[in-house]
Amino acid sequence: MSNSDLFSLKGKVALVTGAARGNGYAIANGLIDAGAIVYYVDINPIEINRANAFVIQVDITKEENLERIFNEIMNAHSRIDILVNNAGRGKGAPAENYTLEEWDQTIGINLTAPFRLSQIAAKYMINNGAGGNIINITSLGAELGFPDNPAYLASKGGLKMMAKGFANDWAQYGIRVNNVCPGYIHTPLHEGRDRIPELSNPKLNRMMIKRWGEPEDLVGAVIFLASNASNYVTGEDIHVDGGWAAKGL
């Protein structure tokens, strides 16, 4: 197998959640560049005009919508090969004032929806008999304690460990489950805080590579995990964080 074949996703059918902008949009575009047929899924409108790009605008926290997503994919292609659980949210607030409503919403999007999407995707992958790849986009918040966002940390930590459990359960079917762990990335989630020196500089000081990441920085890791290049990799965490998690003093 040539190096180009190792990383090729030609003919693979992929689903990316949270694909209207930011990390999800870059990942979905990267999968198309690697040859995949990609479904961009988001609650927000999605603007994309590319061959092999399909849009499903839907709320993934509603159970009835999940069957709709997979019915549409299976009716068109009869298979699902790659699931990227990227959609997420996180609203900061002091822990002692954190509302139950915000907790439930964050857990619902960041953890419960990926759980159900993974379950449904795995059933189709098992029935198809060709295996598949499930990739979760976690966070430094799955690894380290940060202040004033308990639901985000709990959900991302849960997502990380859920992948390891699923990797154990589904390896027998040829399904690999892995995590990509981003550091601080220039996305709408940060709402310009990355441009304010007094907020950004302390973060830069934690990074070995002295810049914030771009959504496109995640694409290589996702393609690696979705392709034959990682055939012997499952249950793993790949950090794309400029060296933050590995940095000591």
MARMI-779224 format. One record per residue: x, y, z of N, C-alpha, C in turn. Coordinates in steps of 0.1 Angstrom, whole numbers, plus 5000, padded with zeros to 4 digits. Each point is the difference from the previous one (the first is absolute). Layout:
<atoms>
XYZXYZXYZ ...
</atoms>
This chain:
<atoms>
500849885000499250125000500950125000 499750104991500850124999499650095011 500950105002499750105011498750084997 499750034987498850074997498849915002 500149874998498949915003499749995015 501150005008499949995014499050115006 500150124994499250115006498850034991 499749924990498950024992498749965006 498950084999498749975005499049994988 500549974988499249994988498949915002 498750054998498949915000499449985014 500750055011499549995013498950105003 499049965008498950095003500250055015 500050135001500350065014498950095004 499850015013499150105006500850085010 499950134999500750095009498950095007 499950005013499150095007500750135003 499150105002500650145003500850054988 499549974988500850024988499750144993 499250085006499750134994501150105000 500949985009501150105001501149945009 501150085001501149965009500649874997 500349925011500749884999499249904991 498749995002499249904993500050034985 499950124996500150044986501349974994 501150035007501349974994500249844999 499649935010500149855000499249944988 498850054999499149954989500750024986 500550124999500650044987501349914998 500749985010501249924999499749854997 498949955005499649864996499650004985 499450104995499750004986501250004992 501050095004501350004993500749874999 499749925011500649865000499249904992 498950044995499249914991498749955006 499650055012498849955006498850074995 498949935001498650064999499650055014 499750135001499950055014498650065002 499449975011498750065005500450105011 499750134997500250115009498750015008 500149985013498850005009500250115010 498950095001500150115010498650055002 499850065012498750075002499950134993 501150054996500150134993500149984985 499650104992500149994986501449984995 500249924990501449964995500150044986 501050084997500350054986501249924995 499749914991501049924993499549964986 500950014991499749974986501249924994 500149885004501149914995499449874996 500749934991499649874996500249915012 499149905002500049915011499850065014 499450125000499650065013498550015001 499549955011498550005002499750065013 498950075001499750085012498749945007 500149985013498849975008500050105011 499050095000499950105011499049945010 500549975012499249935010500650025014 499149985010500450015014500449865004 501249975003500449865003499749965014 499550095008499549975014498649945000 499350004988498749944999500149864995 499649905007500149864996499449974987 498950064997499349974987500850054988 500950105002500850054989501149914997 500549925009501149914998499749894990 498849955001499649904990499850064986 499650125000499850074987501450024994 501050035007501350024995500549874993 499949895008500649884995499149944989 498750025000499149954990500450074987 500350135000500350074988501449954994 500949985009501349954995499949864995 499349915007499949864996499249994987 499050084998499249994988500850054988 500950095002500850054989501249914997 500649955010501349934999500249865006 499049965008499949875005501249975010 500750105004501149985009500450135008 500649985011500650115007501449955005 501150074997501349955003500750085010 499650135001500850095009498950095007 500150015013499350095008500950095008 499950134998500850105008499050075009 500149975013499250075010500750135004 499750114993500750135002499150105007 498749994998499150115006500250015015 500050125005500250025014499750155004 499950015013499750145005500650005014 500250135005500550015014499850155004 499250025010499750135005500650015014 501050095001500650025013499250075010 500149965013499450075011500649945013 500150085011500549945012499349885004 500749905005499449875002498950015010 500150085010498950015011498750064994 500150074989498850064994499649934987 500649894996499849934988498649945000 499250034990498649965000499849864995 499049935005499749874995499650004985 499350114996499750014986501250004991 501050085004501250004992500849875001 500049935011500649875002499449904990 498650005000499349904992500250024985 500050134996500250034986501449964995 501050035009501449974996500249855000 499649935010500149865000499349934988 498850064997499249954989500750014986 500650114998500750024987501449935000 500750025010501449955001500249855002 499049945007500249865004498949914996 498850045003498849914997499949984985 500050114993499949994985501149914994 501250025003501149914995499849865004 499549975012499749875004498949934991 499050074997498949944992500550004985 500650104995500549994986501049894999 500949985009500949895000499349865000 499049995009499349875000499349974987 499350104994499349974988501049984988 501050084999501049984990500749865001 500349965012500649875002499149884996 498750025002499149894996500049984985 500050124992500149994986501449944995 501050055007501449954997500149855002 499449955011500049865003499249924990 498950054996499149934990500750004987 500750104997500750014986501249915000 500649975011501149905001501350054995 500150144998501350054995500750095010 499550005013500650085010499850144998 500850095007499850144998500850075011 499950145000500750085009499150105006 500150025013499350105008501150085006 499950134998501050105005499350115008 500450015013499450115008501050115001 499450124999500850125003499850045014 501149985008499850025014500650145003 500950015009500550145004501149985011 500850105001500950015012499249985013 498750054999499249985012499649865004 500349914991499949865003501249945008 501150085000501249965006500450075013 499650135000500550095010498950085006 500250055013499050075006500050154996 498950064996499950144997498950065008 500150135004498950055009498750044992 498950005008498850074996499349944987 500149864999499349944989499949855003 499349975011499949865004499449904990 498950054993499349914991500949974988 500750104995500949974989501149905003 500650025012501049905004499549865002 498850005006499449865003499649944987 499550074991499549944987501249964991 501050085000501249964991500849895007 500150005013500649895007499349874997 498650015001499249884997500149954986 500150104991500149964985501349934998 501150045007501349944998499949855005 499449985012500049865005498949924993 499050064995499049934992500649934988 500950084994500849944988500849885004 500650005011500849885004499149885003 498850035006499149895002499549944987 499650094991499549954987501149934992 501250055001501149944993500249855005 499849985012500049865006498949924995 498850064999498849924997499949974985 500650094992499749984985501249964992 501249995006501149954993499849874993 499249915006499749874994499350024987 499450114997499250024988500850094990 501350035003500850084991499750155001 499350045011499850145002501050065009 500750104996501050075008499450135005 500350035013499450125006501250075007 500250134996501150085005499550145003 500950085007499750145003501150094994 499650114995500950114997499750115010 501150045007499950105011500650134996 499250104996500550134996500450085012 501050094998500350105010499250124996 500650125002499350134997500050034985 498850004994499950014985499250134997 500450074990499350124995498649954995 499050015008498649974996499150105005 498750004995499050095006499749985015 500449885005499749975014500850095009 501150054995500850095009499750154998 499150034991499450134998501050115002 501249994994500950114999501050015012 499749915010500950015012501549964996 500149934989501349964996500850124994 499350114998500650124994500450105011 499649985012500250095011501349965008 501150085000501249955005500049955014 499350085009499949965014499349865002 499249964991499349875001500849904992 500650044989500749904991501449975005 500750095005501449985003500349895010 499250005011500249895010499949864993 499149994991499849874993501149984991 500550104992501249984992501249955008 500150055012501249965008499949855004 498849944999499949865003500349914988 500150064988500249934988501449994996 500549884996501349994994500150074986 499049984992499950064987499250135003 500750124998499450125006499050074990 499049934998498850064993498849925004 498850064998498849935001499849914988 499349895001499849924989498950054991 500049954988498950034990499249874998 498750014996499249884998500749904991 500750054990500649914990501149925007 500550045011501149925007499449875005 498749985001499449885005499949904988 500050044988499649924989500949884998 501350025001501049894999499849885009 499750045013499849905010498749924997 499050074996498749934997500249914988 500650054989500249914989500949885003 501050025008500849885005499149905007 499250045009499249915008498849944991 499650074990498949954992500549904989 501350004997500649934989500749875004 500549934990500849885002501350025006 500450135001501350035006500049975015 498849995006499949985015499449865003 500149914991499349875002500349935013 501150035006500349935013499950105012 499150104998499850115011498650005004 499749985012498750025006500050035014 499050075005500050045014501050105004 500550084991501150095002499550145000 500950095006499850145000501150074993 499750074989501150084993499850155003 501050055007499950145004500550094988 499250104997500350104990499950135007 501050035008499950115010501250095001 500949994990501250085001501049965011 499849885005500849965011499650035014 498850055001499550055014500049885010 499349894996499949895010501349945004 501050014991501349945003501050095007 499650135001501050095005500150005015 501250005005500250005014500350155005 501150025005500450145005500350094988 
</atoms>
